[in-house]
Amino acid sequence: MRSGNGVAHTVKSGTLRSGNGVAHTVKSGTLRSGNCIAITVKGGPMRSGNGVAHTVKSGTLRSGNCVAITVKGGPMRSGNGVAHTVKSGTLSSGNVSYREGRSHEVR
């Protein structure tokens, strides 16, 4: 995970509680500079047990992807299991993968 990735966990007017298990992981791949990965909560809590993960397995998450998990005006509750995942593939620059308050996967 190289310099300049700009990984951010941000809470505005809410709570990021213990036990969320937030992870940025690269296995046999590259997380390059400029990715600007962000998990953001506005106006609500991100509660324990969410298990939010950005993972690359045997692939590449390239610069400029700007992957975001965002909750606006509501809680992101425990057990949501929100994940941005690349398995044996490539998430190329400029893709902008986004989902509000739901689970999804990029293959």
TITOR-514065 format. One record per atom (N, C-alpha, C, O, CB): residue number from 1; atom name; x, y, z. Coordinates in nm, 4 decimals. Glycine has a CB too. Example, Ala and Ser with C-alpha at 12.3 -4.5 7.8 and 13.67 -1.06 7.14 Angstrom:
BEGIN
SITE  num  atomo         u         v         w
SITE    1      N    1.3190   -0.5690    0.7800
SITE    1     CA    1.2300   -0.4500    0.7800
SITE    1      C    1.3200   -0.3300    0.7800
SITE    1      O    1.4236   -0.3319    0.8465
SITE    1     CB    1.1308   -0.4473    0.9046
SITE    2      N    1.2850   -0.2250    0.7080
SITE    2     CA    1.3670   -0.1060    0.7140
SITE    2      C    1.2900    0.0030    0.7870
SITE    2      O    1.3409    0.1138    0.8039
SITE    2     CB    1.4084   -0.0598    0.5725
//
This chain:
BEGIN
SITE  num  atomo         u         v         w
SITE    1      N    0.0878   -0.1163    0.0000
SITE    1     CA    0.0000    0.0000    0.0000
SITE    1      C    0.0913    0.1210    0.0000
SITE    1      O    0.1556    0.1504    0.1008
SITE    1     CB   -0.0992    0.0007    0.1237
SITE    2      N    0.0975    0.1907   -0.1112
SITE    2     CA    0.1998    0.2916   -0.1317
SITE    2      C    0.1589    0.4290   -0.0793
SITE    2      O    0.0435    0.4529   -0.0436
SITE    2     CB    0.2327    0.3010   -0.2777
SITE    3      N    0.2571    0.5176   -0.0760
SITE    3     CA    0.2334    0.6513   -0.0228
SITE    3      C    0.1322    0.7265   -0.1078
SITE    3      O    0.1218    0.7049   -0.2285
SITE    3     CB    0.3643    0.7298   -0.0151
SITE    4      N    0.0576    0.8156   -0.0422
SITE    4     CA   -0.0379    0.9001   -0.1124
SITE    4      C   -0.1734    0.8369   -0.1351
SITE    4      O   -0.2548    0.8940   -0.2077
SITE    4     CB    0.0182    0.9396   -0.2419
SITE    5      N   -0.2017    0.7217   -0.0765
SITE    5     CA   -0.3305    0.6563   -0.0995
SITE    5      C   -0.4488    0.7373   -0.0479
SITE    5      O   -0.5596    0.7262   -0.1002
SITE    5     CB   -0.3309    0.5206   -0.0346
SITE    6      N   -0.4254    0.8186    0.0545
SITE    6     CA   -0.5321    0.9039    0.1049
SITE    6      C   -0.6481    0.8256    0.1620
SITE    6      O   -0.7638    0.8585    0.1357
SITE    6     CB   -0.5814    0.9931   -0.0037
SITE    7      N   -0.6195    0.7229    0.2396
SITE    7     CA   -0.7243    0.6429    0.3016
SITE    7      C   -0.7832    0.7203    0.4187
SITE    7      O   -0.7093    0.7684    0.5046
SITE    7     CB   -0.6694    0.5055    0.3482
SITE    8      N   -0.9162    0.7328    0.4230
SITE    8     CA   -0.9786    0.8142    0.5259
SITE    8      C   -1.1032    0.7470    0.5820
SITE    8      O   -1.1848    0.6922    0.5078
SITE    8     CB   -1.0136    0.9510    0.4704
SITE    9      N   -1.1162    0.7522    0.7124
SITE    9     CA   -1.2392    0.7142    0.7819
SITE    9      C   -1.2908    0.8405    0.8490
SITE    9      O   -1.2252    0.8944    0.9382
SITE    9     CB   -1.2152    0.5972    0.8869
SITE   10      N   -1.4078    0.8883    0.8071
SITE   10     CA   -1.4562    1.0178    0.8513
SITE   10      C   -1.5972    1.0049    0.9066
SITE   10      O   -1.6817    0.9356    0.8499
SITE   10     CB   -1.4526    1.1191    0.7365
SITE   11      N   -1.6212    1.0727    1.0184
SITE   11     CA   -1.7545    1.0803    1.0753
SITE   11      C   -1.7893    1.2269    1.0955
SITE   11      O   -1.7141    1.3006    1.1593
SITE   11     CB   -1.7638    1.0011    1.2091
SITE   12      N   -1.9040    1.2699    1.0410
SITE   12     CA   -1.9533    1.4051    1.0623
SITE   12      C   -2.0875    1.3960    1.1331
SITE   12      O   -2.1822    1.3363    1.0819
SITE   12     CB   -1.9656    1.4832    0.9278
SITE   13      N   -2.0945    1.4561    1.2518
SITE   13     CA   -2.2170    1.4550    1.3318
SITE   13      C   -2.2654    1.3134    1.3587
SITE   13      O   -2.3856    1.2872    1.3589
SITE   13     CB   -2.3263    1.5343    1.2619
SITE   14      N   -2.1726    1.2232    1.3813
SITE   14     CA   -2.2098    1.0858    1.4117
SITE   14      C   -2.1022    1.0170    1.4925
SITE   14      O   -2.0126    1.0820    1.5464
SITE   14     CB   -2.2366    1.0083    1.2843
SITE   15      N   -2.1111    0.8855    1.5008
SITE   15     CA   -2.0202    0.8088    1.5838
SITE   15      C   -1.9622    0.6924    1.5051
SITE   15      O   -2.0355    0.6162    1.4420
SITE   15     CB   -2.0913    0.7586    1.7092
SITE   16      N   -1.8297    0.6791    1.5093
SITE   16     CA   -1.7625    0.5607    1.4571
SITE   16      C   -1.7178    0.4806    1.5782
SITE   16      O   -1.6182    0.5149    1.6419
SITE   16     CB   -1.6405    0.5977    1.3625
SITE   17      N   -1.7897    0.3754    1.6103
SITE   17     CA   -1.7713    0.3063    1.7378
SITE   17      C   -1.6709    0.1921    1.7292
SITE   17      O   -1.6322    0.1480    1.6210
SITE   17     CB   -1.9035    0.2534    1.7866
SITE   18      N   -1.6306    0.1465    1.8462
SITE   18     CA   -1.5327    0.0384    1.8534
SITE   18      C   -1.5916   -0.0905    1.7992
SITE   18      O   -1.7124   -0.1134    1.8067
SITE   18     CB   -1.4848    0.0183    1.9975
SITE   19      N   -1.5046   -0.1747    1.7443
SITE   19     CA   -1.5469   -0.3047    1.6945
SITE   19      C   -1.5977   -0.3045    1.5520
SITE   19      O   -1.6485   -0.4064    1.5053
SITE   19     CB   -1.6514   -0.3583    1.7819
SITE   20      N   -1.5855   -0.1915    1.4802
SITE   20     CA   -1.6362   -0.1869    1.3431
SITE   20      C   -1.5608   -0.2800    1.2488
SITE   20      O   -1.6152   -0.3252    1.1481
SITE   20     CB   -1.6287   -0.0459    1.2908
SITE   21      N   -1.4346   -0.3083    1.2826
SITE   21     CA   -1.3562   -0.3996    1.2003
SITE   21      C   -1.3320   -0.3471    1.0605
SITE   21      O   -1.3448   -0.4217    0.9634
SITE   21     CB   -1.4243   -0.5322    1.1922
SITE   22      N   -1.2969   -0.2192    1.0483
SITE   22     CA   -1.2694   -0.1592    0.9186
SITE   22      C   -1.1304   -0.2009    0.8729
SITE   22      O   -1.0339   -0.1898    0.9486
SITE   22     CB   -1.2815   -0.0047    0.9249
SITE   23      N   -1.1199   -0.2495    0.7479
SITE   23     CA   -0.9922   -0.3009    0.7009
SITE   23      C   -0.9670   -0.2612    0.5563
SITE   23      O   -1.0562   -0.2695    0.4720
SITE   23     CB   -0.9875   -0.4522    0.7152
SITE   24      N   -0.8447   -0.2181    0.5286
SITE   24     CA   -0.7964   -0.1994    0.3922
SITE   24      C   -0.6869   -0.3025    0.3714
SITE   24      O   -0.5841   -0.2975    0.4388
SITE   24     CB   -0.7438   -0.0517    0.3669
SITE   25      N   -0.7072   -0.3966    0.2788
SITE   25     CA   -0.6190   -0.5116    0.2669
SITE   25      C   -0.5806   -0.5341    0.1220
SITE   25      O   -0.6639   -0.5233    0.0320
SITE   25     CB   -0.6851   -0.6365    0.3243
SITE   26      N   -0.4548   -0.5651    0.1004
SITE   26     CA   -0.4081   -0.6073   -0.0308
SITE   26      C   -0.3385   -0.7418   -0.0169
SITE   26      O   -0.2432   -0.7551    0.0599
SITE   26     CB   -0.3130   -0.5015   -0.0934
SITE   27      N   -0.3860   -0.8422   -0.0916
SITE   27     CA   -0.3228   -0.9740   -0.0942
SITE   27      C   -0.2828   -1.0057   -0.2379
SITE   27      O   -0.3678   -1.0174   -0.3262
SITE   27     CB   -0.4183   -1.0840   -0.0371
SITE   28      N   -0.1545   -1.0192   -0.2595
SITE   28     CA   -0.1010   -1.0507   -0.3925
SITE   28      C   -0.1464   -0.9498   -0.4975
SITE   28      O   -0.1758   -0.9865   -0.6113
SITE   28     CB   -0.1435   -1.1910   -0.4343
SITE   29      N   -0.1520   -0.8234   -0.4587
SITE   29     CA   -0.1912   -0.7193   -0.5520
SITE   29      C   -0.1312   -0.5860   -0.5122
SITE   29      O   -0.0456   -0.5791   -0.4240
SITE   29     CB   -0.3427   -0.7087   -0.5595
SITE   30      N   -0.1764   -0.4803   -0.5776
SITE   30     CA   -0.1202   -0.3488   -0.5552
SITE   30      C   -0.2307   -0.2477   -0.5295
SITE   30      O   -0.3257   -0.2374   -0.6071
SITE   30     CB   -0.0351   -0.3059   -0.6741
SITE   31      N   -0.2180   -0.1727   -0.4199
SITE   31     CA   -0.3055   -0.0588   -0.3933
SITE   31      C   -0.2204    0.0656   -0.4142
SITE   31      O   -0.1378    0.0994   -0.3294
SITE   31     CB   -0.3680   -0.0640   -0.2470
SITE   32      N   -0.2402    0.1341   -0.5267
SITE   32     CA   -0.1490    0.2390   -0.5693
SITE   32      C   -0.1888    0.3766   -0.5171
SITE   32      O   -0.2992    0.3965   -0.4663
SITE   32     CB   -0.1416    0.2419   -0.7192
SITE   33      N   -0.0955    0.4712   -0.5312
SITE   33     CA   -0.1168    0.6060   -0.4801
SITE   33      C   -0.2325    0.6743   -0.5520
SITE   33      O   -0.2599    0.6466   -0.6688
SITE   33     CB    0.0106    0.6890   -0.4946
SITE   34      N   -0.2996    0.7637   -0.4805
SITE   34     CA   -0.4084    0.8413   -0.5376
SITE   34      C   -0.5430    0.7727   -0.5359
SITE   34      O   -0.6384    0.8260   -0.5925
SITE   34     CB   -0.3754    0.8767   -0.6752
SITE   35      N   -0.5550    0.6563   -0.4732
SITE   35     CA   -0.6819    0.5839   -0.4760
SITE   35      C   -0.7938    0.6557   -0.4016
SITE   35      O   -0.9108    0.6435   -0.4380
SITE   35     CB   -0.6633    0.4470   -0.4175
SITE   36      N   -0.7583    0.7303   -0.2978
SITE   36     CA   -0.8554    0.8106   -0.2239
SITE   36      C   -0.9743    0.7261   -0.1776
SITE   36      O   -1.0893    0.7579   -0.2079
SITE   36     CB   -0.9043    0.9269   -0.3104
SITE   37      N   -0.9461    0.6187   -0.1043
SITE   37     CA   -1.0509    0.5326   -0.0501
SITE   37      C   -1.1098    0.5976    0.0744
SITE   37      O   -1.0359    0.6391    0.1636
SITE   37     CB   -0.9957    0.3911   -0.0173
SITE   38      N   -1.2427    0.6067    0.0809
SITE   38     CA   -1.3061    0.6748    0.1924
SITE   38      C   -1.4301    0.6014    0.2406
SITE   38      O   -1.5119    0.5559    0.1606
SITE   38     CB   -1.3419    0.8160    0.1534
SITE   39      N   -1.4430    0.5906    0.3709
SITE   39     CA   -1.5665    0.5459    0.4346
SITE   39      C   -1.6177    0.6641    0.5148
SITE   39      O   -1.5487    0.7123    0.6046
SITE   39     CB   -1.5442    0.4179    0.5259
SITE   40      N   -1.7392    0.7123    0.4834
SITE   40     CA   -1.7884    0.8362    0.5405
SITE   40      C   -1.9286    0.8172    0.5961
SITE   40      O   -2.0132    0.7527    0.5343
SITE   40     CB   -1.7870    0.9476    0.4362
SITE   41      N   -1.9517    0.8741    0.7129
SITE   41     CA   -2.0845    0.8771    0.7720
SITE   41      C   -2.1200    1.0222    0.8001
SITE   41      O   -2.0459    1.0922    0.8693
SITE   41     CB   -2.0913    0.7908    0.9021
SITE   42      N   -2.2345    1.0685    0.7461
SITE   42     CA   -2.2816    1.2042    0.7718
SITE   42      C   -2.4176    1.1964    0.8383
SITE   42      O   -2.5110    1.1373    0.7843
SITE   42     CB   -2.2887    1.2874    0.6408
SITE   43      N   -2.4279    1.2564    0.9557
SITE   43     CA   -2.5562    1.2665    1.0237
SITE   43      C   -2.6066    1.1370    1.0831
SITE   43      O   -2.7263    1.1239    1.1084
SITE   43     CB   -2.6566    1.3179    0.9304
SITE   44      N   -2.5197    1.0417    1.1058
SITE   44     CA   -2.5625    0.9180    1.1678
SITE   44      C   -2.4455    0.8358    1.2156
SITE   44      O   -2.3317    0.8629    1.1775
SITE   44     CB   -2.6453    0.8380    1.0724
SITE   45      N   -2.4707    0.7354    1.2987
SITE   45     CA   -2.3635    0.6525    1.3522
SITE   45      C   -2.3260    0.5376    1.2602
SITE   45      O   -2.4105    0.4827    1.1896
SITE   45     CB   -2.4033    0.5984    1.4861
SITE   46      N   -2.1986    0.5022    1.2619
SITE   46     CA   -2.1520    0.3793    1.1997
SITE   46      C   -2.1238    0.2849    1.3148
SITE   46      O   -2.0245    0.3015    1.3856
SITE   46     CB   -2.0241    0.4019    1.1076
SITE   47      N   -2.2085    0.1873    1.3345
SITE   47     CA   -2.2100    0.1095    1.4583
SITE   47      C   -2.1170   -0.0109    1.4538
SITE   47      O   -2.0666   -0.0503    1.3486
SITE   47     CB   -2.3500    0.0633    1.4878
SITE   48      N   -2.0965   -0.0676    1.5722
SITE   48     CA   -2.0039   -0.1799    1.5848
SITE   48      C   -2.0538   -0.3005    1.5069
SITE   48      O   -2.1741   -0.3219    1.4922
SITE   48     CB   -1.9842   -0.2168    1.7317
SITE   49      N   -1.9585   -0.3789    1.4574
SITE   49     CA   -1.9914   -0.5013    1.3862
SITE   49      C   -2.0186   -0.4835    1.2380
SITE   49      O   -2.0608   -0.5783    1.1718
SITE   49     CB   -2.1083   -0.5632    1.4486
SITE   50      N   -1.9953   -0.3631    1.1838
SITE   50     CA   -2.0263   -0.3406    1.0426
SITE   50      C   -1.9390   -0.4229    0.9492
SITE   50      O   -1.9831   -0.4638    0.8418
SITE   50     CB   -2.0110   -0.1945    1.0095
SITE   51      N   -1.8138   -0.4474    0.9907
SITE   51     CA   -1.7248   -0.5293    0.9097
SITE   51      C   -1.7015   -0.4730    0.7710
SITE   51      O   -1.7109   -0.5457    0.6721
SITE   51     CB   -1.7797   -0.6671    0.8985
SITE   52      N   -1.6710   -0.3442    0.7625
SITE   52     CA   -1.6473   -0.2797    0.6339
SITE   52      C   -1.5073   -0.3144    0.5859
SITE   52      O   -1.4110   -0.3032    0.6618
SITE   52     CB   -1.6656   -0.1262    0.6442
SITE   53      N   -1.4952   -0.3568    0.4590
SITE   53     CA   -1.3653   -0.3996    0.4085
SITE   53      C   -1.3445   -0.3561    0.2643
SITE   53      O   -1.4342   -0.3689    0.1809
SITE   53     CB   -1.3516   -0.5504    0.4197
SITE   54      N   -1.2253   -0.3046    0.2358
SITE   54     CA   -1.1786   -0.2835    0.0990
SITE   54      C   -1.0679   -0.3851    0.0761
SITE   54      O   -0.9640   -0.3783    0.1419
SITE   54     CB   -1.1283   -0.1345    0.0748
SITE   55      N   -1.0876   -0.4791   -0.0158
SITE   55     CA   -0.9954   -0.5906   -0.0302
SITE   55      C   -0.9604   -0.6128   -0.1764
SITE   55      O   -1.0466   -0.6072   -0.2641
SITE   55     CB   -1.0551   -0.7176    0.0298
SITE   56      N   -0.8342   -0.6378   -0.2009
SITE   56     CA   -0.7894   -0.6807   -0.3326
SITE   56      C   -0.7185   -0.8143   -0.3177
SITE   56      O   -0.6213   -0.8251   -0.2429
SITE   56     CB   -0.6960   -0.5744   -0.3984
SITE   57      N   -0.7667   -0.9168   -0.3887
SITE   57     CA   -0.7040   -1.0485   -0.3880
SITE   57      C   -0.6661   -1.0849   -0.5308
SITE   57      O   -0.7517   -1.0973   -0.6183
SITE   57     CB   -0.7987   -1.1559   -0.3263
SITE   58      N   -0.5370   -1.1016   -0.5525
SITE   58     CA   -0.4850   -1.1400   -0.6845
SITE   58      C   -0.5294   -1.0438   -0.7935
SITE   58      O   -0.5591   -1.0851   -0.9056
SITE   58     CB   -0.5298   -1.2810   -0.7199
SITE   59      N   -0.5339   -0.9149   -0.7600
SITE   59     CA   -0.5710   -0.8148   -0.8586
SITE   59      C   -0.5093   -0.6809   -0.8252
SITE   59      O   -0.4236   -0.6708   -0.7374
SITE   59     CB   -0.7218   -0.8021   -0.8678
SITE   60      N   -0.5533   -0.5782   -0.8957
SITE   60     CA   -0.4958   -0.4458   -0.8799
SITE   60      C   -0.6056   -0.3425   -0.8591
SITE   60      O   -0.7014   -0.3361   -0.9361
SITE   60     CB   -0.4104   -0.4094   -1.0014
SITE   61      N   -0.5908   -0.2618   -0.7545
SITE   61     CA   -0.6766   -0.1456   -0.7328
SITE   61      C   -0.5928   -0.0241   -0.7687
SITE   61      O   -0.5034    0.0142   -0.6932
SITE   61     CB   -0.7310   -0.1380   -0.5837
SITE   62      N   -0.6210    0.0372   -0.8840
SITE   62     CA   -0.5323    0.1375   -0.9408
SITE   62      C   -0.5663    0.2788   -0.8952
SITE   62      O   -0.6713    0.3040   -0.8362
SITE   62     CB   -0.5370    0.1304   -1.0907
SITE   63      N   -0.4733    0.3707   -0.9248
SITE   63     CA   -0.4884    0.5087   -0.8799
SITE   63      C   -0.6111    0.5741   -0.9423
SITE   63      O   -0.6490    0.5430   -1.0552
SITE   63     CB   -0.3633    0.5892   -0.9137
SITE   64      N   -0.6724    0.6650   -0.8672
SITE   64     CA   -0.7866    0.7406   -0.9151
SITE   64      C   -0.9196    0.6701   -0.9030
SITE   64      O   -1.0201    0.7212   -0.9523
SITE   64     CB   -0.7653    0.7764   -1.0543
SITE   65      N   -0.9240    0.5541   -0.8388
SITE   65     CA   -1.0489    0.4785   -0.8327
SITE   65      C   -1.1569    0.5474   -0.7501
SITE   65      O   -1.2754    0.5382   -0.7822
SITE   65     CB   -1.0227    0.3419   -0.7761
SITE   66      N   -1.1161    0.6162   -0.6438
SITE   66     CA   -1.2093    0.6900   -0.5590
SITE   66      C   -1.3258    0.6012   -0.5139
SITE   66      O   -1.4420    0.6347   -0.5369
SITE   66     CB   -1.2625    0.8130   -0.6334
SITE   67      N   -1.2949    0.4897   -0.4505
SITE   67     CA   -1.3957    0.3984   -0.3977
SITE   67      C   -1.4534    0.4571   -0.2695
SITE   67      O   -1.3783    0.4987   -0.1812
SITE   67     CB   -1.3354    0.2573   -0.3718
SITE   68      N   -1.5869    0.4609   -0.2584
SITE   68     CA   -1.6491    0.5246   -0.1435
SITE   68      C   -1.7682    0.4461   -0.0917
SITE   68      O   -1.8502    0.3974   -0.1696
SITE   68     CB   -1.6917    0.6643   -0.1789
SITE   69      N   -1.7774    0.4342    0.0395
SITE   69     CA   -1.8972    0.3858    0.1073
SITE   69      C   -1.9499    0.5029    0.1886
SITE   69      O   -1.8798    0.5542    0.2758
SITE   69     CB   -1.8676    0.2590    0.1985
SITE   70      N   -2.0738    0.5463    0.1608
SITE   70     CA   -2.1253    0.6683    0.2208
SITE   70      C   -2.2648    0.6456    0.2770
SITE   70      O   -2.3489    0.5815    0.2138
SITE   70     CB   -2.1270    0.7819    0.1186
SITE   71      N   -2.2881    0.6983    0.3952
SITE   71     CA   -2.4210    0.7002    0.4544
SITE   71      C   -2.4551    0.8450    0.4854
SITE   71      O   -2.3807    0.9125    0.5566
SITE   71     CB   -2.4284    0.6107    0.5831
SITE   72      N   -2.5685    0.8941    0.4318
SITE   72     CA   -2.6111    1.0310    0.4570
SITE   72      C   -2.7466    1.0293    0.5253
SITE   72      O   -2.8417    0.9682    0.4765
SITE   72     CB   -2.6168    1.1126    0.3258
SITE   73      N   -2.7539    1.0976    0.6394
SITE   73     CA   -2.8809    1.1166    0.7077
SITE   73      C   -2.9385    0.9921    0.7706
SITE   73      O   -3.0589    0.9859    0.7957
SITE   73     CB   -2.9785    1.1711    0.6139
SITE   74      N   -2.8565    0.8937    0.7966
SITE   74     CA   -2.9063    0.7738    0.8612
SITE   74      C   -2.7943    0.6872    0.9126
SITE   74      O   -2.6779    0.7112    0.8805
SITE   74     CB   -2.9918    0.6955    0.7666
SITE   75      N   -2.8269    0.5861    0.9925
SITE   75     CA   -2.7247    0.4990    1.0496
SITE   75      C   -2.6829    0.3879    0.9540
SITE   75      O   -2.7626    0.3381    0.8745
SITE   75     CB   -2.7748    0.4388    1.1787
SITE   76      N   -2.5562    0.3510    0.9641
SITE   76     CA   -2.5065    0.2306    0.8989
SITE   76      C   -2.4957    0.1276    1.0092
SITE   76      O   -2.4018    0.1319    1.0887
SITE   76     CB   -2.3677    0.2540    0.8244
SITE   77      N   -2.5887    0.0363    1.0153
SITE   77     CA   -2.6081   -0.0470    1.1338
SITE   77      C   -2.5218   -0.1721    1.1332
SITE   77      O   -2.4643   -0.2106    1.0314
SITE   77     CB   -2.7526   -0.0864    1.1454
SITE   78      N   -2.5148   -0.2340    1.2503
SITE   78     CA   -2.4309   -0.3521    1.2667
SITE   78      C   -2.4792   -0.4652    1.1777
SITE   78      O   -2.5988   -0.4817    1.1541
SITE   78     CB   -2.4291   -0.3969    1.4126
SITE   79      N   -2.3829   -0.5430    1.1288
SITE   79     CA   -2.4145   -0.6580    1.0460
SITE   79      C   -2.4343   -0.6275    0.8990
SITE   79      O   -2.4699   -0.7170    0.8224
SITE   79     CB   -2.5349   -0.7222    1.0973
SITE   80      N   -2.4118   -0.5016    0.8567
SITE   80     CA   -2.4338   -0.4674    0.7164
SITE   80      C   -2.3371   -0.5385    0.6232
SITE   80      O   -2.3734   -0.5763    0.5118
SITE   80     CB   -2.4220   -0.3185    0.6974
SITE   81      N   -2.2128   -0.5566    0.6695
SITE   81     CA   -2.1140   -0.6277    0.5898
SITE   81      C   -2.0893   -0.5651    0.4539
SITE   81      O   -2.0878   -0.6351    0.3526
SITE   81     CB   -2.1567   -0.7687    0.5717
SITE   82      N   -2.0700   -0.4338    0.4505
SITE   82     CA   -2.0463   -0.3643    0.3250
SITE   82      C   -1.9047   -0.3921    0.2779
SITE   82      O   -1.8099   -0.3798    0.3554
SITE   82     CB   -2.0699   -0.2126    0.3404
SITE   83      N   -1.8894   -0.4300    0.1500
SITE   83     CA   -1.7575   -0.4669    0.0998
SITE   83      C   -1.7378   -0.4205   -0.0434
SITE   83      O   -1.8264   -0.4354   -0.1276
SITE   83     CB   -1.7378   -0.6174    0.1088
SITE   84      N   -1.6205   -0.3638   -0.0702
SITE   84     CA   -1.5733   -0.3407   -0.2062
SITE   84      C   -1.4626   -0.4418   -0.2294
SITE   84      O   -1.3587   -0.4351   -0.1637
SITE   84     CB   -1.5231   -0.1916   -0.2282
SITE   85      N   -1.4824   -0.5357   -0.3216
SITE   85     CA   -1.3903   -0.6478   -0.3348
SITE   85      C   -1.3533   -0.6697   -0.4805
SITE   85      O   -1.4387   -0.6652   -0.5690
SITE   85     CB   -1.4514   -0.7750   -0.2759
SITE   86      N   -1.2265   -0.6933   -0.5039
SITE   86     CA   -1.1798   -0.7383   -0.6342
SITE   86      C   -1.1119   -0.8726   -0.6149
SITE   86      O   -1.0139   -0.8827   -0.5410
SITE   86     CB   -1.0829   -0.6345   -0.7000
SITE   87      N   -1.1636   -0.9768   -0.6812
SITE   87     CA   -1.1055   -1.1103   -0.6733
SITE   87      C   -1.0655   -1.1541   -0.8138
SITE   87      O   -1.1492   -1.1672   -0.9031
SITE   87     CB   -1.2055   -1.2119   -0.6092
SITE   88      N   -0.9361   -1.1761   -0.8307
SITE   88     CA   -0.8827   -1.2223   -0.9595
SITE   88      C   -0.9230   -1.1305   -1.0741
SITE   88      O   -0.9559   -1.1766   -1.1835
SITE   88     CB   -0.9304   -1.3641   -0.9883
SITE   89      N   -0.9201   -1.0002   -1.0478
SITE   89     CA   -0.9534   -0.9047   -1.1526
SITE   89      C   -0.8932   -0.7690   -1.1240
SITE   89      O   -0.8090   -0.7540   -1.0353
SITE   89     CB   -1.1038   -0.8926   -1.1677
SITE   90      N   -0.9371   -0.6704   -1.1999
SITE   90     CA   -0.8813   -0.5368   -1.1896
SITE   90      C   -0.9924   -0.4344   -1.1732
SITE   90      O   -1.0891   -0.4341   -1.2494
SITE   90     CB   -0.7962   -0.5043   -1.3125
SITE   91      N   -0.9785   -0.3474   -1.0737
SITE   91     CA   -1.0635   -0.2299   -1.0595
SITE   91      C   -0.9815   -0.1125   -1.1099
SITE   91      O   -0.8933   -0.0630   -1.0398
SITE   91     CB   -1.1118   -0.2085   -0.9099
SITE   92      N   -1.0104   -0.0683   -1.2309
SITE   92     CA   -0.9250    0.0269   -1.3019
SITE   92      C   -0.9517    0.1703   -1.2577
SITE   92      O   -1.0512    0.1993   -1.1912
SITE   92     CB   -0.9458    0.0144   -1.4524
SITE   93      N   -0.8603    0.2593   -1.2964
SITE   93     CA   -0.8694    0.3985   -1.2545
SITE   93      C   -0.9950    0.4646   -1.3091
SITE   93      O   -1.0375    0.4375   -1.4215
SITE   93     CB   -0.7462    0.4753   -1.2995
SITE   94      N   -1.0545    0.5531   -1.2265
SITE   94     CA   -1.1713    0.6295   -1.2670
SITE   94      C   -1.3030    0.5556   -1.2562
SITE   94      O   -1.4052    0.6072   -1.3015
SITE   94     CB   -1.1539    0.6745   -1.4047
SITE   95      N   -1.3046    0.4364   -1.1978
SITE   95     CA   -1.4284    0.3578   -1.1955
SITE   95      C   -1.5370    0.4174   -1.1062
SITE   95      O   -1.6554    0.4113   -1.1395
SITE   95     CB   -1.3982    0.2181   -1.1498
SITE   96      N   -1.4971    0.4745   -0.9937
SITE   96     CA   -1.5895    0.5307   -0.8962
SITE   96      C   -1.6983    0.4301   -0.8596
SITE   96      O   -1.8113    0.4395   -0.9075
SITE   96     CB   -1.6523    0.6592   -0.9503
SITE   97      N   -1.6635    0.3345   -0.7749
SITE   97     CA   -1.7592    0.2370   -0.7242
SITE   97      C   -1.8286    0.2955   -0.6018
SITE   97      O   -1.7615    0.3388   -0.5081
SITE   97     CB   -1.6892    0.1023   -0.6896
SITE   98      N   -1.9613    0.2976   -0.6009
SITE   98     CA   -2.0347    0.3680   -0.4953
SITE   98      C   -2.1661    0.2981   -0.4632
SITE   98      O   -2.2373    0.2524   -0.5526
SITE   98     CB   -2.0615    0.5129   -0.5362
SITE   99      N   -2.1965    0.2908   -0.3354
SITE   99     CA   -2.3265    0.2416   -0.2909
SITE   99      C   -2.3581    0.3063   -0.1570
SITE   99      O   -2.2704    0.3175   -0.0714
SITE   99     CB   -2.3282    0.0853   -0.2800
SITE  100      N   -2.4812    0.3484   -0.1382
SITE  100     CA   -2.5202    0.4168   -0.0159
SITE  100      C   -2.5934    0.3210    0.0776
SITE  100      O   -2.7071    0.2812    0.0522
SITE  100     CB   -2.6084    0.5384   -0.0479
SITE  101      N   -2.5254    0.2854    0.1859
SITE  101     CA   -2.5880    0.2085    0.2915
SITE  101      C   -2.6263    0.0664    0.2570
SITE  101      O   -2.7105    0.0080    0.3252
SITE  101     CB   -2.7057    0.2778    0.3354
SITE  102      N   -2.5666    0.0077    0.1520
SITE  102     CA   -2.6005   -0.1291    0.1144
SITE  102      C   -2.4750   -0.2087    0.0843
SITE  102      O   -2.3671   -0.1531    0.0639
SITE  102     CB   -2.6940   -0.1303   -0.0063
SITE  103      N   -2.4915   -0.3400    0.0822
SITE  103     CA   -2.3796   -0.4272    0.0496
SITE  103      C   -2.3691   -0.4438   -0.1015
SITE  103      O   -2.4699   -0.4588   -0.1705
SITE  103     CB   -2.3952   -0.5642    0.1184
SITE  104      N   -2.2468   -0.4411   -0.1517
SITE  104     CA   -2.2265   -0.4712   -0.2927
SITE  104      C   -2.0837   -0.5166   -0.3154
SITE  104      O   -1.9954   -0.4978   -0.2317
SITE  104     CB   -2.2589   -0.3492   -0.3803
SITE  105      N   -2.0644   -0.5771   -0.4316
SITE  105     CA   -1.9340   -0.6326   -0.4638
SITE  105      C   -1.8987   -0.5999   -0.6081
SITE  105      O   -1.9838   -0.6037   -0.6969
SITE  105     CB   -1.9318   -0.7849   -0.4403
SITE  106      N   -1.7720   -0.5678   -0.6296
SITE  106     CA   -1.7212   -0.5451   -0.7640
SITE  106      C   -1.6407   -0.6664   -0.8040
SITE  106      O   -1.5452   -0.7025   -0.7352
SITE  106     CB   -1.6357   -0.4154   -0.7723
SITE  107      N   -1.6773   -0.7302   -0.9141
SITE  107     CA   -1.6066   -0.8507   -0.9586
SITE  107      C   -1.5320   -0.8224   -1.0869
SITE  107      O   -1.4660   -0.9112   -1.1408
SITE  107     CB   -1.7041   -0.9679   -0.9786
//
